[in-house]
Amino acid sequence: GDMSCSACFSGSLDVGNPMGCETSIANLDVYTSSQETDHSEKSPSDAVVIITDVFGWRLPNIRLIADRMAAELQLRVFVPDLHDGWSP
């Protein structure tokens, strides 16, 4: 049967301004947030990758989550565009 529903595409927008930036890595658009201040125990390769839901990488909510994670974990956080430019 049909697994879609109108509630799957509803929600709310978080309040705030994302602090990261958009860049391209290996021809993939990526939102990147990095608020590292303590580099003493971190490897340059330590990072978090957030896989988005249907709302995609441009939704402010996921970017704000990435910013919070970057600040709390002191790591780089990447949110790739896995929808190839499409999101509702």
SETI-974965 format. One line per field, with one value per atom (N, C-alpha, C, CB): residue in one letter; atom name; x, y, z. Coordinates in steps of 0.02 Angstrom, whole numbers. Glycine has a CB too. Example, Ala and Ser with C-alpha at 12.3 -4.5 7.8 and 13.67 -1.06 7.14 Angstrom:
<mifis>
aa	(A  A  A  A  S  S  S  S)
at	(N  CA  C  CB  N  CA  C  CB)
east	(660  615  660  565  642  684  645  704)
north	(-284  -225  -165  -224  -112  -53  2  -30)
up	(390  390  390  452  354  357  394  286)
</mifis>
This chain:
<mifis>
aa	(G  G  G  G  D  D  D  D  M  M  M  M  S  S  S  S  C  C  C  C  S  S  S  S  A  A  A  A  C  C  C  C  F  F  F  F  S  S  S  S  G  G  G  G  S  S  S  S  L  L  L  L  D  D  D  D  V  V  V  V  G  G  G  G  N  N  N  N  P  P  P  P  M  M  M  M  G  G  G  G  C  C  C  C  E  E  E  E  T  T  T  T  S  S  S  S  I  I  I  I  A  A  A  A  N  N  N  N  L  L  L  L  D  D  D  D  V  V  V  V  Y  Y  Y  Y  T  T  T  T  S  S  S  S  S  S  S  S  Q  Q  Q  Q  E  E  E  E  T  T  T  T  D  D  D  D  H  H  H  H  S  S  S  S  E  E  E  E  K  K  K  K  S  S  S  S  P  P  P  P  S  S  S  S  D  D  D  D  A  A  A  A  V  V  V  V  V  V  V  V  I  I  I  I  I  I  I  I  T  T  T  T  D  D  D  D  V  V  V  V  F  F  F  F  G  G  G  G  W  W  W  W  R  R  R  R  L  L  L  L  P  P  P  P  N  N  N  N  I  I  I  I  R  R  R  R  L  L  L  L  I  I  I  I  A  A  A  A  D  D  D  D  R  R  R  R  M  M  M  M  A  A  A  A  A  A  A  A  E  E  E  E  L  L  L  L  Q  Q  Q  Q  L  L  L  L  R  R  R  R  V  V  V  V  F  F  F  F  V  V  V  V  P  P  P  P  D  D  D  D  L  L  L  L  H  H  H  H  D  D  D  D  G  G  G  G  W  W  W  W  S  S  S  S  P  P  P  P)
at	(N  CA  C  CB  N  CA  C  CB  N  CA  C  CB  N  CA  C  CB  N  CA  C  CB  N  CA  C  CB  N  CA  C  CB  N  CA  C  CB  N  CA  C  CB  N  CA  C  CB  N  CA  C  CB  N  CA  C  CB  N  CA  C  CB  N  CA  C  CB  N  CA  C  CB  N  CA  C  CB  N  CA  C  CB  N  CA  C  CB  N  CA  C  CB  N  CA  C  CB  N  CA  C  CB  N  CA  C  CB  N  CA  C  CB  N  CA  C  CB  N  CA  C  CB  N  CA  C  CB  N  CA  C  CB  N  CA  C  CB  N  CA  C  CB  N  CA  C  CB  N  CA  C  CB  N  CA  C  CB  N  CA  C  CB  N  CA  C  CB  N  CA  C  CB  N  CA  C  CB  N  CA  C  CB  N  CA  C  CB  N  CA  C  CB  N  CA  C  CB  N  CA  C  CB  N  CA  C  CB  N  CA  C  CB  N  CA  C  CB  N  CA  C  CB  N  CA  C  CB  N  CA  C  CB  N  CA  C  CB  N  CA  C  CB  N  CA  C  CB  N  CA  C  CB  N  CA  C  CB  N  CA  C  CB  N  CA  C  CB  N  CA  C  CB  N  CA  C  CB  N  CA  C  CB  N  CA  C  CB  N  CA  C  CB  N  CA  C  CB  N  CA  C  CB  N  CA  C  CB  N  CA  C  CB  N  CA  C  CB  N  CA  C  CB  N  CA  C  CB  N  CA  C  CB  N  CA  C  CB  N  CA  C  CB  N  CA  C  CB  N  CA  C  CB  N  CA  C  CB  N  CA  C  CB  N  CA  C  CB  N  CA  C  CB  N  CA  C  CB  N  CA  C  CB  N  CA  C  CB  N  CA  C  CB  N  CA  C  CB  N  CA  C  CB  N  CA  C  CB  N  CA  C  CB  N  CA  C  CB  N  CA  C  CB  N  CA  C  CB  N  CA  C  CB  N  CA  C  CB)
east	(40  0  42  -46  7  39  63  -10  128  158  164  227  141  149  89  156  101  47  63  37  11  22  65  -45  61  101  176  79  194  265  298  273  259  286  266  263  251  234  285  162  287  334  338  403  393  403  476  382  488  556  584  559  645  679  699  741  705  725  800  688  832  904  935  936  997  1034  1092  1060  1091  1148  1214  1137  1266  1330  1382  1356  1366  1414  1414  1398  1440  1444  1430  1513  1411  1402  1467  1343  1485  1545  1532  1607  1582  1577  1635  1576  1619  1670  1658  1668  1707  1701  1638  1702  1625  1567  1500  1567  1500  1439  1432  1441  1374  1361  1354  1298  1385  1387  1382  1453  1340  1341  1393  1269  1437  1491  1489  1560  1493  1497  1558  1432  1597  1657  1666  1720  1661  1670  1723  1603  1773  1826  1868  1870  1878  1923  1979  1884  1966  2016  2040  1987  2100  2127  2175  2163  2183  2235  2226  2238  2165  2154  2117  2117  2105  2066  2111  2015  2093  2127  2095  2124  2134  2104  2049  2158  2049  1998  1935  2028  1935  1875  1820  1891  1762  1706  1642  1717  1586  1520  1486  1477  1453  1413  1341  1437  1298  1226  1191  1197  1154  1114  1043  1113  1019  956  895  956  838  775  751  721  689  661  667  588  671  675  743  659  793  856  903  844  957  1013  1004  1075  955  946  899  919  863  818  858  777  839  876  882  843  832  833  895  771  909  966  1032  964  1034  1094  1106  1089  1053  1060  1082  994  1056  1079  1153  1037  1174  1245  1288  1256  1264  1302  1308  1268  1253  1254  1302  1184  1299  1343  1416  1326  1431  1500  1525  1504  1483  1503  1512  1452  1465  1468  1522  1401  1532  1581  1650  1557  1653  1716  1744  1767  1699  1717  1687  1694  1712  1681  1619  1730  1566  1504  1485  1446  1469  1451  1380  1500  1342  1274  1273  1219  1281  1284  1215  1320  1213  1152  1146  1152  1113  1104  1044  1099  1007  947  961  890  1024  1046  1007  1037  1001  969  893  984  862  790  772  759  726  695  632  744  583  519  526  466)
north	(-59  0  62  0  118  183  201  237  214  228  304  196  346  418  446  453  502  536  610  506  651  723  744  760  708  725  716  682  675  664  728  608  774  836  897  843  890  947  953  941  1009  1020  1094  992  1114  1185  1203  1200  1268  1292  1314  1350  1294  1316  1389  1272  1425  1495  1500  1535  1540  1550  1558  1492  1578  1588  1538  1660  1493  1447  1485  1400  1459  1493  1462  1493  1405  1370  1400  1297  1361  1384  1327  1415  1345  1295  1290  1314  1228  1215  1154  1204  1134  1075  1029  1094  966  915  859  889  845  792  800  723  862  879  868  838  868  861  924  796  957  1015  994  1053  1032  1014  1077  976  1073  1125  1103  1135  1148  1132  1179  1135  1151  1191  1169  1185  1217  1202  1257  1194  1239  1287  1262  1301  1229  1199  1253  1154  1244  1289  1250  1330  1185  1143  1090  1111  1099  1052  1002  1090  1003  964  888  981  863  791  768  769  813  796  783  852  734  720  763  644  785  825  787  845  721  681  669  615  690  681  727  696  698  738  699  756  734  704  718  732  669  677  665  629  713  707  689  772  634  613  641  534  679  714  671  776  696  665  695  676  688  711  787  690  825  897  922  928  879  896  940  927  959  993  1069  979  1098  1170  1193  1194  1147  1165  1195  1103  1254  1284  1238  1349  1197  1153  1109  1110  1075  1028  1066  985  1126  1167  1191  1227  1209  1230  1171  1259  1112  1052  1040  989  1048  1039  1090  1047  1152  1203  1186  1272  1163  1143  1084  1125  1035  977  998  924  1042  1065  1101  1113  1141  1178  1131  1232  1086  1041  989  1007  962  908  934  860  999  1028  990  1030  973  938  973  864  957  979  937  975  968  932  948  952  895  901  877  861  916  897  897  946  838  836  838  772  863  864  796  922  750  682  676  632  732  732  762  770  775  802  866  750  911  975  976  997  918  916  907  858  947  937  980  954  961  998  1069  963)
up	(0  0  0  58  -3  -4  66  -30  73  139  151  144  104  113  152  45  184  220  223  291  231  233  293  235  349  408  396  466  347  332  306  280  280  252  291  180  355  396  452  425  484  538  552  521  583  599  588  672  582  573  640  522  655  715  706  730  761  760  770  815  728  733  665  770  664  602  599  595  551  544  536  484  568  570  524  640  494  450  381  447  334  264  216  249  156  103  65  56  48  10  -35  56  -72  -114  -97  -190  -87  -74  -123  0  -166  -216  -258  -183  -280  -321  -286  -384  -219  -180  -137  -136  -143  -102  -29  -125  16  86  129  102  182  234  285  267  303  350  409  314  468  529  569  571  590  629  680  584  743  797  845  834  817  858  891  814  955  992  1026  1043  1040  1074  1025  1138  999  950  981  895  1046  1079  1072  1151  1075  1073  1011  1134  965  905  845  890  807  744  690  726  641  586  549  537  555  520  562  499  626  668  642  742  629  603  613  528  605  607  540  667  512  451  470  393  456  470  405  501  407  350  361  342  313  321  304  279  325  307  241  364  226  162  153  156  209  203  179  270  180  149  189  86  156  187  193  149  158  160  216  94  247  302  360  326  384  440  500  461  514  573  574  575  519  518  522  454  495  499  570  451  605  674  718  700  703  739  726  717  664  647  685  571  689  726  800  718  830  901  912  926  868  874  868  822  820  810  873  750  903  963  1023  980  1032  1090  1085  1100  1025  1016  996  964  977  954  894  1011  848  787  726  790  669  607  595  547  572  557  484  606  447  377  366  333  327  307  231  337  200  126  94  104  33  -7  -40  -60  -8  -35  -80  22  -88  -131  -199  -97  -213  -278  -296  -333  -247  -259  -249  -328  -238  -229  -156  -270  -132  -67  -66  -8  -26  -28  -2  13)
</mifis>
